[in-house]
Amino acid sequence: MTNIKFNKINPAFFTRIQPIANTPPDTATVAAAITRLNTRMRFQEFADVPLVHYIMPAEEAAAAGPILDDGVTNVFQDVHGNGQWLLPTFTKKDPLQGGFNFTCTKNGKTSDSAGNIIDNYTGTITISLDTDLPDPAQGVVVSADKVLPLNNLTAVLNFKLANGQLLTYQPVVALAGTVCTLTFNADDLGVLTNLYKILSDPTSLPFCSLVIQGTYWGFRKKEAPQKLIKFRNFVQLNRGITFKPRFKPLEVQPAFSVNRRIIKSLEQFETPENTDLQDPYATPENNTPPEEPTPVEEPQITDTPEVVPEVVPQDDTPKYEQVDNVPYISIIPVSFDCATYPNNYIVADGDSQTVFGCNPPFDTSIVRKHKYAQFSILTGSLSEQHYGINAIYRNQLNNNYLIIPEQYLIVLEDPSDTGQLVPSAYLNTTININDGDGVSKSTANFKFNVAPNLSAWQVRRIKELIVKNLPQNLGKTLNDIYIEYPQALDAAQSQQLFNGHNIPVAQAINLGTDTAKANNLNVFHIEFKQVPIHDGTAATLAGLLKTTAGGLVDKFVWKIETPADIVVQSAVKLSLFTVTGDALSYSISLTDNTKYLSNNSLYDIAINNYSNNGATSDVTPAALIGGNNTIAISSLSFGAAISNVSELNYGYKADDDYVKQVLKELRFNADEVDDSIIVTNNTGLFAKHNIKQIEFNISITKSGDTDPDNVLTSTTKSITEDGVINHIAFILPVANYLSDWSAIYYTVITFTNDTAPLTTEPVLIDDINKIGKVINLTATSLGLN
């Protein structure tokens, strides 16, 4: 840097301008100071002049309060460092804990839109909101007196219609402690009805919300002041310098603008009386042109050490200023399903209250648009394990759960009430008496009962899945979950059922829920009517039903009131190799407490999985229980974990010989038909009653005819083993076989001890085809009890 000496330079141009922090300036003073600076800068290049700033000393916060940030959190530090402040955020209070109440009262009469006189109702709806307090485990602790008060608090319930229109309802807001209560006074029946439709329907949740608005206050940190840097006064000039009439005015530094800096005052700029230079902006007294400036001598330049700037010490302590009326807003989606919270919707009549849930008394025209809504599965999935269903829907009227089975199969049932389950597949024939050979104009009817292919084990797993996806605060258990099954078939599709098999008439009728047949599963009756016999159609159908990999396959399309136009369907398969039902039973001996599993069907049962304390384990290889057999649970490796059939997942394996006897194939290339009747007896019967042999005698007669002279055929079978399936063959003429016929049987029992033989009374089975041509011998039917 160089040191410049001037011969004739007015020193007033370089007078130090110092900020003063004592007296706040007025606007006129600041403007005059800036003008003087601009007019005094006379040099075309540059001059080092200090920035003019004024930093007001920060005022101490008189009261405690939060230091507000940019809104990224709702927890603020105290301005004095005394703990933390919470900006409230609200959440819906549990409706079961007083968070919601819809109470209406009958209030005289009114008229509807058609002019009809109807009961008038008014009501009060309250919604309570809890302050969402921070979790102490996260290191955030806020005392009750450090919750920021909200001022000017208002609320509105908004509901957006499909056409974009917005319905708004204004409640009365009351804030007490950490609970905010909103009260809607529905003094008009129309308002009451609209609020019910909006709040009670869970599908309105995406379109219905509470908007909470208000203001709050706090402190914000002022920006840190800039450092003041003091330089020595100097001006750098060219060796040859001349003055010009006009010079570039001094631009106002940002320090003179807002930028949260306050200019207080500038020292009065004094111009010496005896100056060698005339102010070029001053007006001469005699109005004569200004004289030319006297040339200046060449300045003498000598080197001088470079000057280091000096930082002016300042107070770096953060400064705060109070701000009021900071906007607050909170948006909360709301919905209170009348099926989930029916007890929150009541009619008050004096001291008595009546729950109406989803059936409001004030407008009987309100009908749920959709009875069922799809149940959302957020925890788990139907594909994770074999639940055996396609979907779950919630009944919005009674809060039951509708499950859509994957498949319907022929169900095992007990048509003779003997405890022996057989497949519900029957064949009846109709004979045309004018038919010469009894065949060409005769027809066959196939009858089946089908049920969902679901075991008790699967139903239990489905209930567990539902409970997992319900709010924990509902406190639901498996006993609270009620299962429904589809009831109505789509009319158009049912007319096409099993079309393509040359079946003149195929019908499916809902028989309802039958506990005795299949674990409370809904049973449908399917019937093929007027199936021709002469052309082999009946024989073809019977053959398909008994083909291992075959069967008759179609689908049930259900008619279900759901929110969307979706196809809800289940497969249906008619095959004697794939059946469903509850043939496995659990029992405990009264004498020695031995636990047993009994297979009450003629199919083998394969146990594939079992559950123990909620955990599922596979059984590898599958544990088999033969048809019509009983085993002690202790014989199973996992037996200690079993206390109920619902803890077992099992399936059925068909025996080829048994299947062949069901729906005997119809062959008419001869004049006679061979068939058989199946006879079984309960496991343990021989040992318990010391039986050596049962001689089984059966006669086939015309329907209802007990005259021995009219017997069509007779046969005898000696039964010497326990739990064995016995096939008793017989042959009938075609015409007789296709007619209705009865069976009469009796038994002769011999014992291993000296007990005399026991002959039972004859038993008439009027239509043995209706019970699947199966006879089960029990202690009661044999007269042993």
QUIVENNOR-V648936 format. One record per residue. N is the residue number from 0. RES is the residue in one small letter. D_LAST is the distance of its C-alpha to the last C-alpha in Angstrom with 2 decimals. Layout:
BEGIN
n	res	d_last
N	RES	D_LAST
N	RES	D_LAST
END
This chain:
BEGIN
n	res	d_last
0	m	130.19
1	t	133.80
2	n	135.78
3	i	137.63
4	k	140.81
5	f	142.05
6	n	145.57
7	k	144.97
8	i	141.31
9	n	140.40
10	p	138.09
11	a	136.45
12	f	134.44
13	f	132.55
14	t	131.90
15	r	128.51
16	i	125.93
17	q	123.59
18	p	120.35
19	i	120.33
20	a	117.11
21	n	118.51
22	t	119.41
23	p	117.19
24	p	119.43
25	d	119.63
26	t	119.23
27	a	122.98
28	t	123.77
29	v	121.30
30	a	122.62
31	a	126.22
32	a	125.45
33	i	123.87
34	t	126.87
35	r	129.31
36	l	127.47
37	n	127.64
38	t	131.32
39	r	132.27
40	m	130.82
41	r	133.88
42	f	133.07
43	q	131.89
44	e	129.75
45	f	127.56
46	a	127.73
47	d	125.20
48	v	124.32
49	p	121.38
50	l	118.32
51	v	118.51
52	h	115.22
53	y	114.26
54	i	110.96
55	m	110.18
56	p	108.89
57	a	105.14
58	e	104.17
59	e	101.55
60	a	98.29
61	a	98.54
62	a	94.76
63	a	91.61
64	g	89.91
65	p	88.25
66	i	90.11
67	l	88.96
68	d	88.49
69	d	88.01
70	g	84.53
71	v	82.57
72	t	80.73
73	n	79.98
74	v	80.73
75	f	84.44
76	q	86.49
77	d	88.47
78	v	92.21
79	h	92.98
80	g	90.24
81	n	88.11
82	g	84.58
83	q	83.10
84	w	82.73
85	l	79.83
86	l	80.36
87	p	77.20
88	t	74.79
89	f	71.95
90	t	68.29
91	k	65.73
92	k	63.94
93	d	60.14
94	p	59.20
95	l	56.24
96	q	58.78
97	g	61.18
98	g	62.85
99	f	62.50
100	n	62.17
101	f	62.58
102	t	62.98
103	c	64.10
104	t	65.06
105	k	65.43
106	n	69.13
107	g	70.23
108	k	70.63
109	t	72.29
110	s	72.67
111	d	71.34
112	s	73.38
113	a	72.94
114	g	74.19
115	n	70.84
116	i	70.35
117	i	67.54
118	d	66.43
119	n	68.59
120	y	67.19
121	t	69.04
122	g	67.67
123	t	68.26
124	i	67.04
125	t	67.40
126	i	67.14
127	s	67.57
128	l	68.91
129	d	68.84
130	t	71.74
131	d	70.72
132	l	71.80
133	p	72.49
134	d	70.14
135	p	71.63
136	a	70.15
137	q	72.73
138	g	75.56
139	v	76.40
140	v	76.50
141	v	77.83
142	s	78.22
143	a	77.53
144	d	81.27
145	k	81.94
146	v	80.05
147	l	82.79
148	p	83.17
149	l	82.98
150	n	85.63
151	n	85.86
152	l	82.10
153	t	80.84
154	a	77.71
155	v	76.79
156	l	73.58
157	n	74.33
158	f	72.22
159	k	73.47
160	l	72.77
161	a	72.38
162	n	75.97
163	g	77.30
164	q	77.96
165	l	77.26
166	l	75.74
167	t	76.67
168	y	75.47
169	q	77.31
170	p	75.42
171	v	76.82
172	v	76.83
173	a	76.36
174	l	76.49
175	a	75.38
176	g	75.30
177	t	73.25
178	v	71.37
179	c	72.86
180	t	71.46
181	l	72.17
182	t	71.85
183	f	72.00
184	n	72.90
185	a	71.76
186	d	73.67
187	d	73.50
188	l	70.36
189	g	71.41
190	v	71.77
191	l	68.40
192	t	66.73
193	n	68.47
194	l	67.58
195	y	63.93
196	k	63.92
197	i	65.67
198	l	63.77
199	s	60.21
200	d	60.17
201	p	59.55
202	t	61.32
203	s	64.57
204	l	64.72
205	p	67.29
206	f	69.59
207	c	69.30
208	s	71.03
209	l	72.68
210	v	76.26
211	i	77.55
212	q	81.34
213	g	83.83
214	t	86.50
215	y	86.93
216	w	89.85
217	g	90.78
218	f	93.47
219	r	94.56
220	k	96.61
221	k	100.19
222	e	101.41
223	a	103.26
224	p	107.07
225	q	109.14
226	k	111.33
227	l	115.00
228	i	117.32
229	k	121.02
230	f	123.67
231	r	127.41
232	n	129.48
233	f	131.00
234	v	131.84
235	q	132.23
236	l	135.15
237	n	136.97
238	r	140.39
239	g	141.96
240	i	140.47
241	t	141.59
242	f	140.22
243	k	139.04
244	p	139.02
245	r	135.22
246	f	132.51
247	k	128.74
248	p	127.16
249	l	124.69
250	e	121.12
251	v	118.94
252	q	116.50
253	p	112.79
254	a	113.56
255	f	115.38
256	s	112.44
257	v	109.17
258	n	106.89
259	r	106.13
260	r	109.57
261	i	111.88
262	i	115.65
263	k	117.25
264	s	121.04
265	l	123.77
266	e	127.07
267	q	129.99
268	f	131.77
269	e	135.48
270	t	138.14
271	p	141.39
272	e	144.47
273	n	146.64
274	t	144.74
275	d	146.30
276	l	143.88
277	q	143.65
278	d	140.27
279	p	139.96
280	y	137.75
281	a	140.11
282	t	142.47
283	p	146.14
284	e	148.07
285	n	150.94
286	n	148.66
287	t	150.50
288	p	148.79
289	p	147.54
290	e	149.72
291	e	148.74
292	p	147.07
293	t	149.24
294	p	148.31
295	v	146.65
296	e	147.66
297	e	145.62
298	p	143.19
299	q	143.46
300	i	140.17
301	t	139.29
302	d	135.96
303	t	133.79
304	p	130.50
305	e	127.30
306	v	125.83
307	v	122.21
308	p	120.34
309	e	119.51
310	v	116.01
311	v	116.19
312	p	113.58
313	q	110.90
314	d	107.91
315	d	104.70
316	t	102.31
317	p	99.80
318	k	100.79
319	y	98.41
320	e	98.86
321	q	96.52
322	v	95.00
323	d	93.44
324	n	91.32
325	v	89.52
326	p	87.14
327	y	83.38
328	i	80.60
329	s	76.81
330	i	74.53
331	i	70.80
332	p	68.35
333	v	65.99
334	s	62.83
335	f	59.99
336	d	57.06
337	c	55.59
338	a	52.11
339	t	52.38
340	y	54.12
341	p	53.03
342	n	53.49
343	n	57.17
344	y	57.89
345	i	57.99
346	v	59.58
347	a	61.20
348	d	61.64
349	g	63.22
350	d	60.91
351	s	57.84
352	q	56.98
353	t	54.77
354	v	53.72
355	f	54.42
356	g	54.13
357	c	54.64
358	n	55.02
359	p	58.45
360	p	59.27
361	f	62.98
362	d	62.82
363	t	59.90
364	s	61.56
365	i	60.67
366	v	57.92
367	r	56.98
368	k	58.68
369	h	55.87
370	k	52.35
371	y	51.63
372	a	53.82
373	q	53.27
374	f	51.93
375	s	54.41
376	i	53.10
377	l	55.73
378	t	53.59
379	g	51.75
380	s	51.39
381	l	48.83
382	s	50.22
383	e	49.68
384	q	46.07
385	h	43.70
386	y	42.68
387	g	42.04
388	i	44.15
389	n	47.71
390	a	48.70
391	i	47.78
392	y	49.16
393	r	49.17
394	n	48.49
395	q	51.61
396	l	50.15
397	n	46.92
398	n	47.40
399	n	44.28
400	y	44.64
401	l	44.50
402	i	43.72
403	i	44.72
404	p	42.33
405	e	44.07
406	q	41.76
407	y	39.09
408	l	36.67
409	i	33.89
410	v	30.85
411	l	27.28
412	e	24.86
413	d	21.39
414	p	22.31
415	s	18.95
416	d	17.10
417	t	14.64
418	g	16.26
419	q	18.45
420	l	22.11
421	v	24.76
422	p	28.50
423	s	29.55
424	a	31.98
425	y	31.99
426	l	34.46
427	n	35.21
428	t	38.17
429	t	40.56
430	i	42.31
431	n	45.82
432	i	46.10
433	n	49.83
434	d	49.36
435	g	50.50
436	d	48.52
437	g	45.59
438	v	46.34
439	s	49.69
440	k	48.97
441	s	45.21
442	t	43.85
443	a	40.78
444	n	39.13
445	f	37.62
446	k	35.34
447	f	34.52
448	n	33.23
449	v	35.04
450	a	34.87
451	p	37.03
452	n	36.67
453	l	35.92
454	s	33.28
455	a	32.32
456	w	34.58
457	q	37.51
458	v	37.04
459	r	37.21
460	r	40.38
461	i	41.89
462	k	41.38
463	e	42.99
464	l	45.92
465	i	46.40
466	v	46.46
467	k	49.04
468	n	51.31
469	l	51.18
470	p	53.82
471	q	52.73
472	n	53.99
473	l	51.28
474	g	48.75
475	k	46.04
476	t	42.77
477	l	40.00
478	n	38.17
479	d	41.28
480	i	41.31
481	y	39.77
482	i	39.64
483	e	40.56
484	y	40.57
485	p	43.09
486	q	42.42
487	a	45.31
488	l	46.77
489	d	50.48
490	a	51.10
491	a	53.78
492	q	51.86
493	s	48.61
494	q	50.62
495	q	51.48
496	l	47.96
497	f	47.54
498	n	50.91
499	g	52.40
500	h	49.46
501	n	50.57
502	i	47.77
503	p	49.13
504	v	46.92
505	a	44.99
506	q	43.37
507	a	41.67
508	i	39.96
509	n	38.64
510	l	35.01
511	g	35.28
512	t	33.12
513	d	29.42
514	t	27.42
515	a	24.25
516	k	26.36
517	a	28.81
518	n	29.37
519	n	31.27
520	l	33.51
521	n	35.32
522	v	34.27
523	f	36.82
524	h	36.21
525	i	38.69
526	e	39.33
527	f	41.82
528	k	42.89
529	q	44.95
530	v	45.00
531	p	47.03
532	i	45.44
533	h	48.52
534	d	50.41
535	g	47.63
536	t	47.01
537	a	43.26
538	a	43.05
539	t	45.16
540	l	42.94
541	a	39.81
542	g	41.72
543	l	42.76
544	l	39.24
545	k	38.29
546	t	41.42
547	t	40.90
548	a	43.96
549	g	44.11
550	g	42.27
551	l	43.74
552	v	45.39
553	d	46.95
554	k	47.12
555	f	46.12
556	v	49.20
557	w	48.25
558	k	50.12
559	i	50.38
560	e	53.02
561	t	54.63
562	p	58.18
563	a	59.46
564	d	59.38
565	i	57.08
566	v	54.57
567	v	51.03
568	q	48.78
569	s	45.72
570	a	45.19
571	v	42.46
572	k	41.29
573	l	39.13
574	s	37.89
575	l	34.63
576	f	35.76
577	t	36.07
578	v	33.16
579	t	32.11
580	g	29.14
581	d	26.65
582	a	24.23
583	l	24.25
584	s	21.96
585	y	22.22
586	s	19.55
587	i	19.73
588	s	17.35
589	l	16.84
590	t	17.30
591	d	20.52
592	n	21.63
593	t	21.79
594	k	22.63
595	y	21.36
596	l	22.67
597	s	20.52
598	n	22.24
599	n	20.26
600	s	22.95
601	l	24.39
602	y	27.59
603	d	28.59
604	i	29.17
605	a	32.43
606	i	32.92
607	n	36.65
608	n	37.31
609	y	35.93
610	s	37.35
611	n	37.97
612	n	39.82
613	g	41.27
614	a	42.52
615	t	41.32
616	s	41.15
617	d	40.85
618	v	38.43
619	t	40.56
620	p	39.37
621	a	36.40
622	a	33.02
623	l	30.76
624	i	27.00
625	g	26.04
626	g	24.23
627	n	20.44
628	n	20.72
629	t	20.10
630	i	22.76
631	a	23.56
632	i	26.37
633	s	28.32
634	s	28.95
635	l	31.10
636	s	34.68
637	f	34.57
638	g	31.08
639	a	32.53
640	a	33.96
641	i	30.78
642	s	28.87
643	n	28.18
644	v	27.91
645	s	31.16
646	e	32.96
647	l	32.38
648	n	34.40
649	y	32.90
650	g	33.38
651	y	31.87
652	k	33.03
653	a	32.43
654	d	31.87
655	d	34.50
656	d	32.40
657	y	29.75
658	v	32.48
659	k	34.10
660	q	31.14
661	v	31.22
662	l	33.89
663	k	34.94
664	e	38.73
665	l	40.44
666	r	42.98
667	f	45.09
668	n	47.59
669	a	45.74
670	d	44.30
671	e	40.69
672	v	38.23
673	d	35.68
674	d	32.53
675	s	28.99
676	i	25.43
677	i	23.44
678	v	19.93
679	t	18.07
680	n	14.78
681	n	13.74
682	t	15.63
683	g	14.09
684	l	11.29
685	f	13.35
686	a	14.30
687	k	11.13
688	h	9.55
689	n	13.15
690	i	13.48
691	k	17.10
692	q	17.39
693	i	16.01
694	e	18.63
695	f	18.83
696	n	21.08
697	i	22.70
698	s	25.63
699	i	27.98
700	t	29.59
701	k	31.96
702	s	30.60
703	g	28.70
704	d	29.75
705	t	27.09
706	d	29.70
707	p	29.18
708	d	32.93
709	n	33.18
710	v	30.94
711	l	32.87
712	t	31.19
713	s	28.20
714	t	26.92
715	t	24.36
716	k	23.15
717	s	21.69
718	i	19.57
719	t	19.91
720	e	19.76
721	d	17.62
722	g	18.63
723	v	21.34
724	i	22.77
725	n	23.24
726	h	26.03
727	i	26.02
728	a	29.61
729	f	31.05
730	i	34.55
731	l	35.70
732	p	39.20
733	v	40.58
734	a	40.86
735	n	37.25
736	y	35.99
737	l	37.92
738	s	36.57
739	d	33.24
740	w	30.62
741	s	26.99
742	a	24.25
743	i	21.92
744	y	19.29
745	y	16.81
746	t	15.39
747	v	15.76
748	i	13.79
749	t	15.70
750	f	14.93
751	t	17.49
752	n	17.37
753	d	18.16
754	t	14.80
755	a	15.77
756	p	15.26
757	l	12.57
758	t	14.20
759	t	12.67
760	e	14.72
761	p	17.44
762	v	17.19
763	l	20.59
764	i	21.78
765	d	25.11
766	d	26.83
767	i	25.20
768	n	28.22
769	k	27.27
770	i	24.19
771	g	26.23
772	k	25.12
773	v	22.07
774	i	18.55
775	n	15.81
776	l	12.70
777	t	9.58
778	a	6.01
779	t	5.73
780	s	8.92
781	l	8.22
782	g	5.77
783	l	3.82
784	n	0.00
END
